[in-house]
């Protein structure tokens, strides 16, 4: 209490000193060169063909072409003394500081429009003292060189209106009209968004947007911009929202843009301020045709369930180029990017990591364990009782190939415990999985939460035959003069044995192989008729999550579907996801040849019984080609390698 009284007593002195210091800096700034802000913080995003697909300052609107309602609403709610101060509203700052000291909190802020515009001229949004000092200096420079009208115009053309930057685009996006045509009701809705773009977007949360609108309209009355009658009339108007920039605009492309900008923030070679670069040209890995295919497949296959959400990534596994993403169903309704920001339990999609380590440790496609209801007992009388899907068990020995085709949980846990629980943790780290995984029996069944892009990195290593790559969206960044500020350097370290990867990829093909129809069905039997090319595929299911990863040499497609609320999914949800995946990857590859992997010289193929893994006899039903490192295959005197390869090509 005593400390607080001391602070309150010296507060006026501090204010006077700050006031004098500021005006000294202000007059010094007038002697410095004028900042060029017309292209500051502008960026242009290019796809992998060099075509612009989005630009932050493409549509600069002059102040006279912006509705007075929008201008007045913004000033009333953000900075009512905008035309009186010189960049900092000292009375407002003093009041906020006094109230915060009194309450012991930091609830009140006092940023002016000029300060916020200075923030918009920056690329990053960290909160270091260096950043704050630079930001304050920029504010002073802006005020010393530019008129209030120029500052306000720049602010309105760069502010974030819910992922839409600038009032010109925002007007088109939300209301399908020019900024000059905005009504009082529309303008007061838009003016409310910048305070918290994710919360006050009327498309995402109209109720919150209307509450914010009411605050703004009251501020406009208080500052004599409108009458009470006009306020009440504006509150009652029922607004409709377009939610698109144009008829052909993607509802999911903004997720890709957000992911690009998030990656941009991590690149240390990009100057912290756009002022030193005059804007940026960002070249990305986006394939707009792939993006279109993902969205069309989503709209077709998830149409029956409007509530369910999706995260999907299409990637070139050879270099990590992210070709397309879906961060959700509709950016207009939810700007939460599930590709970059969500972590979910990965379920059985963890098993290929386990089974590669098993192959490295001497397992073969024919290695068997008994699939039966099992209770595992550990020290201290601890038990673990995993279950197979639908409680279906072979109640006999099954091969590793069958365990993968059926996604048998008992086999997976037995393998995991046999190899040692640390083995899987270490291997996942080797692939680039950055999450801290638990060395527990259930890890083999994917009980840890992992981000989809992290899983894509792991699966890409299988898809490219053993090389560790770095998933990325950006290939190059230039300033507006063409000077290269950053260029992606490909990381391509070989970390896995190509022969073991080949065998694993062949095993993952069996999840839609009709030869495995027995006491149950392979996990992807439902999409076998939709597939025309060879793919390695693995699905995963938990109570709340459905996953699928699948690939060949050309492309890797990973997808999650589920509910943000963690509501349980059902069989229909899982089926929708598989249909989505099959349609998307088949459409992407429809004009490409079937590009599967060549059999390594030290790998041989042998016909076996698919369930038992034993060498096939003449009367063996559904004999299937399994692959082995030479010397580890079962005795197969009647089958030559040439015959096996010929049979493989006919499968």
C-alpha angles and dihedrals in degrees: 000000000000091000091052092052091052091051092049092050096053093041096096091051092051090050093053092048091048091048093053093045091051096054090049089056091044094058091043090053090056089065093054124088115277115260116241103227102159092096099023115131090007116139136180122203119211126196125224090277093054096254122137112245100170139005129186098215100030092120113044111182121202117230093248089058093056121089112259087225090062093045094049094043091052094049093045095054102030106034119355092178093049095125094046105049132068098232099302125064098216095183090052092045090050093049092048092047092048092049092046092050090047094050096036091233140098098230098125123070131184108196114154126216089256091054091048090049089052087055090051089057088065128083099208129052104207120141102225121142090242089057093048092050092049090047091053091049090051090051091055092047092051092051094046096051107029136058121242089251092055092048093048091048091051092048094051091048095052106033120114114250098184099307091325111103121211132019093259094061093037092056091051093043099050103028108014093237142100120274090245091060099056116128124219091260092050095043093051090052093050094045089059097057102074094064089068112355095188093050104038102045103123091216093054098038115004093173092059091042091055091050089052090047090056091054090050095048091050089051089051090053092047091051093046098246094122139010126251089250091056090048094053092046092051092049091055097050113108107223127204122208127216096199094198139086090217139341094271095046117127117244091208106034091091088067088061091048091050090051090051093051091047090054090045090060090060095056107100095194092066111094113249091236129049086214090079093051104034092228135322140259108209118196112202140186093242115141103198092198090055090048090052091049092052092050094046091050091048093050091048100045104032096043094105093063115047093177100057118095133213142207115190135168130190112196141173098237093201096069106005096251109162103223099182142346142194110208090179143331098281129003089205091064101034126017093186104120107218092188095059103026111029130088122190138171105275098208118191094351082087091067100082087061088053095046095049088057088048091054089049089051095054104274117137134198087266098051108124140208127173115262106213138123103288138184112202114210123203137181115299090034091282114157137195122196112184119184134213119238109283087000091276117156133174091219087211140067114297130188125248087249091056092046089056094045092052096032089232110198097198092056091048095052092045090052091047093051093043092054095040126260094253090058094074093043091054093046094050089053089050089056091051101262100154099190118104102248126205118241093224134124094255093057087086087063094051103253093153120090115240133173116251094237090054089053090048089057090055095047092046088064089061092042094054094044099257111328123129111228136180116238109227144167100197126068100171142357124204135175118239090270093059097255109149111236096172138006125186114245112207117237111206111162118166106231104155136059109258093215094052090047090052092052091048092049090052090049090052089056090068095073087088098030111123090208088077095059102121130114086352139003131264110261096251100040088117092067099037091104091052094055121087099166136053117269138170104226137180127180129195133196134189127167090272106021138063122191139180130179121181137162153155129197093290107044144014120205121188125181140180126187129183143107127294087220091058090243112166117264126221139210092274091057091051091049092050090054093051092048089049092051095047094047093046098048094041092051091047092052098035094111095038129087122253098270108192129160126277116241110252116239093246094053123089132190124226131182111238142162101273096220103041096030091224122139110278120252127204092268096042110132116231095357108197136200113249125183129226141175106258109272095027098072122107117258105284109164095159095054122073123199090244092055091047094052091047090052091048091056090053095051 
